[in-house]
Each structure stands twice: as structure tokens, then as C-alpha cells.
Amino acid sequence: MQTLTQRLANPTRFMELSAQLLPWIAGAAGLVIAFGLYLSFFVAPPDYLQGETARIMFIHVPCAWLSMAVYGLVAISAFGLLVFRHPLADVSAKAAVPLGAAFTFLALVTGSLWGRPTWGTYWVW
């Protein structure tokens, strides 16, 4: 008898399950993100030194962490594809790369938007 993880290692079964769960997970993620943005922009008090510009960090820091985590997932997936030749590793890597690029872009943009009022320039090395 196969375990759940062994059954889900079959790409067809995994894709069927993920198609059923995706709308529910996406809806829950949207609600959590909306609630977090509400708390960060309307409930949290302004910073005592930077004022309202510190609110950009509520977007910048999670985007930077998520971009690094997504690229770590891509590296693990690539390792799984190269070593074990598992087809789901390729699907995982292909799906994660655009997310990593989007979060990297958002981290760079929000970082430069925070840098302008803080340092007087958009980019400081």
C-alpha cells in the first residue's frame, strides 16, 4: 500500500489535487495579504524617526525575503531534477522562477522608493 507522499509523487495525481486546492489556498492567501496590508497601512503607528516612509518596509522586507526563499526553492527543485530526474521538480522550478523575479523587482523598487526620502537618492551602494 502506498503512502500519501508516494501517491502524490505521480505527476497526474499531484496536478489533480493541486487544481482542486489552488482556488481555496489562493483565496485564503488573498484574505491574509489584505488583512496584513490593512494592519500595516492603517493600524500601525508611524515610525518616530522616519514617519510614514517607514511603512514602505512593510512591503520591501517581505518581498526581499520571499525572493530569496523562492530562488532557494528553485535551487532545490533544480537539484531534484538533476539528481532524481523527477518531473514535478521541473514543474516546481518553472512555476517558481516568475514569482522570484516579481518579488525581486518589488524589493528593488520599494527599496529605492524608501531610499529617496531617507538618503536623498534612489540608490546608494
N, C-alpha and C positions, 0 to 999 in steps of 0.2 A: 504494500500500500504506500502511495506517495504522500509526502507531507505537502503542506500548502506551498512552501517555497519551491519544492520540486515541481508542483503543478504550474506555478506561475513562471517557472523558467521557460516554459513553452511560449514563444512569442505571440501566437494566436490567442491563447488564453489570457495572457497578460494584457494584450491590447483590448480584448473584450471587457475585461474588468476595469481597465483604466478609462475606457469610453463611458462606462456606467458611473464611475466615481468622479470623473472630471467636473461635471456641472455642479455637483454638491461641494466639492473642495474649492472650486473657483468662487462660488457664492459665499462660502464661509470666509475665504481669504479676502474677498472684496469688503465684507462687513467689518472684519478686523482691521483692515487698512483704513477704511473710512472712519472708524472709531478712533484709531490711533492718530490720524490727521486732525480730527476734531479736538482731541485732547492736546495735541502739540501746538495747534494754532490758536485755539480759543480758551483753553483752560490753564495751560502752563503760564506762569508769570514771565515777564521779560527778564533778561539777564541784567544783573546790576551794573555790569561794565559795558556790555555791547548793546544792550537794549533789545530791540526787535530783530536785529540782524542775526542774533544767535539762534533764532528759530530755523534758519537755513540748515543748521547742524542736525535738526530732527530728520531731514531728508538726506543730507550729504553722508553722514556716517553710516546709516543702514545701507545705502546704495554702495558705498565702498566695501563694506563687509560682505554684502551679498555678491558683488562682482568677484571678490576673491574666493568666496565659497563655491560659486558656480564654476569658476575656472579650475578649482580643485576637483570638483565633480567631473569635469571634462577630462582631467588628467587621470583620474581613477577609471573612468569609462574607457579611455584610450588604452590604459594598461589591461583592462579586462578584455578588450577587443584583440589586442596584440598577443596576449598570452593565452587566453582561453578560447578565443575566436567565437565568443558568444554574440549572437545577432542583436540582443537587447542592449548590449554595451554601445553598439554603433548608433542605435536609435536614441539612447540617452545622451550621447555626446552631440549628435546633430541637433537635438532639441534644446540642449543647454547653451550652445555657443551664442545664438542670438540674444538670449537672456543676459549672458555675461557681457556682451557688447553694449546692450541697452543700459545695464546698471553701471558699467564703466563710464559711458557717456554722461549719464545723470550725475555721477560722482564728480566728474571733471567740470561739468557746467555749474553745479551747485557750489563746488569748491571755489571756482573763480568768481561767482556772484558774491560769495561770502568774503573773498579776499579784497574786493574793491573797496567796500566801506571800512574794512579792518586795517588793511595795509596801504590803501591808496592806489593799488594797482591790481589788475586782474590775475597776475601770475608772478610769483616770487619763487626763485629756486633756492 
